């Protein structure tokens, strides 16, 4: 399996700080046998360590950086979410069979080969990363649940729906935004402003976007913004300032693939936040556990990059 495939199976999209639940962070003995419980179902710290070790080995194979602390939070978040999905995905009519898990792994490890070859590829992959085949299958099950739940929610997205053709000028700060606005008032073209000021020329044409795919703070403004006029400045988390421009609107435009993907991801994340809040989630993640996992990872024998 490639490093990209491993990242899909073992990586996480969000840190535990963003998990969106009330979590009990206690100073527990790292020797305790679980680091999290979801409605009383424990998730073993040994499983967390196995995932971290596999990610560290994969990073060594690909030459990628590995931050043990960040990886611990990310892997923990994904494992908690996987258990939450196992308990709640049936609400959407979503289930994953053993046959689907086997097919998913075969498609990544041994595409086009017979069952015996796929089983041997799984054995070799798991052995190289010191994982049990059962854990690889369980992680694949979690990813399939995530994908199928997102697809189920995506089927409820209205199509067509109102959209705007959006352009953006990405600027380093508010002062640059004022300069750009002043130049626009003097008749300088948007294309020239992009060349002169923008940190991201590719954002000059974001294409047709449904309002639901826009940042919440900007969506209402953009919906009412007169065509070809700059929006008020919006500041991103990285400090950059964005000025939006709308060049056209359509009240019933079919969604393109990129817009549908954005809306589907938003729908899935909102649903997952809501079902997390309904679960009783207890966490034992503290400095002692982080030190323990770091010490265990330090003992991992790593392969040579590209080996």
Beta strands, then each sheet from edge to edge (+ up, - down):
strand 1: 34-38
strand 2: 41-44
strand 3: 161-171
strand 4: 207-210
strand 5: 234-235
strand 6: 241-253
strand 7: 281-283
sheet 1: 2+ 1- 7+
sheet 2: 4+ 3- 6+ 5-
end
